[in-house]
Amino acid sequence: MPERKIIAVVGATGAQGGGLARAILAEPEGEFAVRALTRDPASVKAKELADAGAEVVAADLDDEAGMRAAFDGAHGAYLVTNYWADMSAEHEMAQAATGARAAKAAGVRHLIWSTLEDTRAYLPLDDPSTPVFDGKYSVPHFDAKAEADRFFAEAGVPTTYLRPSMYWEAFDNFGFVPRRAEDGELVLSLPMGDRKLAGIAAVDIGRTALGILKRGDEFVGRTVGIAGEHLTGEEFAAAFSDSYGEPVAYRPLTFDEFRAQDVPAAAEVGNMFEYYYLAEAEFTGSRDVALVRSLNPQLQTFRTWLRNHPVPAQ
């Protein structure tokens, strides 16, 4: 059997990178092997990956020399940055640039960069109706990644620009779940009106990335938007109704109502939903579910994910 190609996975203990690492490990006779990059090789999740057969390596996107060494000998790499770690768009861009330079220096032959769209075409910085962050971003965790795309092209790294969608897990992690109203009715409140929202299970991002790597150079230089399904608020509410065994009403919030909520990053996340609403046709249209399913036959719909990951109402 030929020697397996090493895939260096940044954020291997996180949602996206962890999904890819586990997908590769699930195919022990496959063509790839996992090099799990993490800041803390002693963590529980890192040890679990090591026990499952991954090579675990300490690496930090703030350390270019360390990243260069971690990428050395790897055929491919998966690079994801975490805006939410310190909510600094500039830091996220610096880390992306570091990753691009390190991958080029190490001779990585196929890098998948987890990126997103630039929202400012739909949310102009001079529009007083939406907040602006750091004087130049409408949705920092989108816009910074979009700006960082150029680092990979400038470095000459063979790159696939992977654009995920909202994680289904955000319903629970960000508190988007149905809530019990004063009259006892369960209500789902998303600021999406009657438009569709693209979403995907976090694990399916990694599985789809593996599908891209398996296709060799076919997706190098291409932007690939991915989603598990595109659903309206009414359709999400219907899925929750079936999960709970009682009706869930959909009552959309306005963007300003959402931004005014006393929850973390409400202003930025409100801007994100306004972008999803305004850019619905382009955003969902660039995420071909049939293509994603061809890359990842295990792709989950929202209902499938919800059956396996029940989300309690609040």
Secondary structure as the mmCIF struct_conf table of DSSP 4:
data_model
#
loop_
_struct_conf.conf_type_id
_struct_conf.id
_struct_conf.beg_label_comp_id
_struct_conf.beg_label_asym_id
_struct_conf.beg_label_seq_id
_struct_conf.end_label_comp_id
_struct_conf.end_label_asym_id
_struct_conf.end_label_seq_id
HELX_LH_PP_P HELX_LH_PP_P1 PRO A 2 ARG A 4
STRN STRN1 LYS A 5 VAL A 10
TURN_TY1_P TURN_TY1_P1 GLY A 11 THR A 13
BEND BEND1 GLY A 14 GLY A 14
HELX_RH_AL_P HELX_RH_AL_P1 ALA A 15 LEU A 25
TURN_TY1_P TURN_TY1_P2 ALA A 26 ALA A 26
TURN_TY1_P TURN_TY1_P3 PRO A 28 GLU A 29
BEND BEND2 GLY A 30 GLU A 31
STRN STRN2 PHE A 32 THR A 38
BEND BEND3 ARG A 39 ARG A 39
TURN_TY1_P TURN_TY1_P4 PRO A 41 ALA A 42
BEND BEND4 SER A 43 SER A 43
HELX_RH_AL_P HELX_RH_AL_P2 VAL A 44 ASP A 51
TURN_TY1_P TURN_TY1_P5 ALA A 52 GLY A 53
HELX_LH_PP_P HELX_LH_PP_P2 ALA A 54 ALA A 54
STRN STRN3 GLU A 55 ALA A 58
TURN_TY1_P TURN_TY1_P6 LEU A 61 ASP A 62
HELX_RH_AL_P HELX_RH_AL_P3 GLU A 64 PHE A 71
TURN_TY1_P TURN_TY1_P7 ASP A 72 GLY A 73
BEND BEND5 HIS A 75 HIS A 75
STRN STRN4 GLY A 76 LEU A 79
HELX_RH_3T_P HELX_RH_3T_P1 TYR A 83 ALA A 85
TURN_TY1_P TURN_TY1_P8 ASP A 86 MET A 87
HELX_RH_AL_P HELX_RH_AL_P4 ALA A 89 ALA A 106
TURN_TY1_P TURN_TY1_P9 GLY A 107 GLY A 107
BEND BEND6 ARG A 109 ARG A 109
STRN STRN5 HIS A 110 SER A 114
HELX_RH_3T_P HELX_RH_3T_P2 THR A 119 ALA A 121
TURN_TY1_P TURN_TY1_P10 TYR A 122 TYR A 122
BEND BEND7 LEU A 123 LEU A 123
TURN_TY1_P TURN_TY1_P11 LEU A 125 ASP A 126
TURN_TY1_P TURN_TY1_P12 PRO A 128 SER A 129
BEND BEND8 THR A 130 THR A 130
STRN STRN6 PHE A 133 PHE A 133
TURN_TY1_P TURN_TY1_P13 ASP A 134 LYS A 136
STRN STRN7 TYR A 137 TYR A 137
BEND BEND9 SER A 138 VAL A 139
HELX_RH_AL_P HELX_RH_AL_P5 PRO A 140 ALA A 155
TURN_TY1_P TURN_TY1_P14 GLY A 156 GLY A 156
STRN STRN8 THR A 159 ARG A 163
STRN STRN9 MET A 166 TYR A 167
TURN_TY1_P TURN_TY1_P15 TRP A 168 GLU A 169
HELX_RH_AL_P HELX_RH_AL_P6 ALA A 170 ASN A 173
TURN_TY1_P TURN_TY1_P16 PHE A 174 GLY A 175
BEND BEND10 VAL A 177 VAL A 177
STRN STRN10 ARG A 179 ARG A 180
TURN_TY1_P TURN_TY1_P17 GLU A 182 ASP A 183
BEND BEND11 GLY A 184 GLY A 184
STRN STRN11 LEU A 186 LEU A 188
TURN_TY1_P TURN_TY1_P18 PRO A 191 ASP A 194
STRN STRN12 LEU A 197 ILE A 200
HELX_RH_AL_P HELX_RH_AL_P7 ALA A 202 LYS A 214
TURN_TY1_P TURN_TY1_P19 ARG A 215 ARG A 215
HELX_RH_3T_P HELX_RH_3T_P3 GLY A 216 PHE A 219
TURN_TY1_P TURN_TY1_P20 VAL A 220 GLY A 221
STRN STRN13 THR A 223 GLY A 225
BEND BEND12 GLY A 228 GLY A 228
STRN STRN14 GLU A 229 LEU A 231
HELX_RH_AL_P HELX_RH_AL_P8 GLY A 233 TYR A 244
TURN_TY1_P TURN_TY1_P21 GLY A 245 GLY A 245
BEND BEND13 GLU A 246 GLU A 246
STRN STRN15 VAL A 248 TYR A 250
HELX_LH_PP_P HELX_LH_PP_P3 PRO A 252 THR A 254
HELX_RH_AL_P HELX_RH_AL_P9 PHE A 255 ARG A 259
TURN_TY1_P TURN_TY1_P22 ALA A 260 ALA A 260
BEND BEND14 GLN A 261 VAL A 263
TURN_TY1_P TURN_TY1_P23 PRO A 264 ALA A 265
HELX_RH_AL_P HELX_RH_AL_P10 ALA A 266 LEU A 278
TURN_TY1_P TURN_TY1_P24 ALA A 279 ALA A 279
HELX_RH_AL_P HELX_RH_AL_P11 GLU A 280 GLY A 285
TURN_TY1_P TURN_TY1_P25 SER A 286 SER A 286
HELX_RH_AL_P HELX_RH_AL_P12 VAL A 289 LEU A 295
TURN_TY1_P TURN_TY1_P26 PRO A 297 GLN A 298
HELX_LH_PP_P HELX_LH_PP_P4 LEU A 299 THR A 301
HELX_RH_AL_P HELX_RH_AL_P13 PHE A 302 ASN A 308
BEND BEND15 HIS A 309 HIS A 309
#
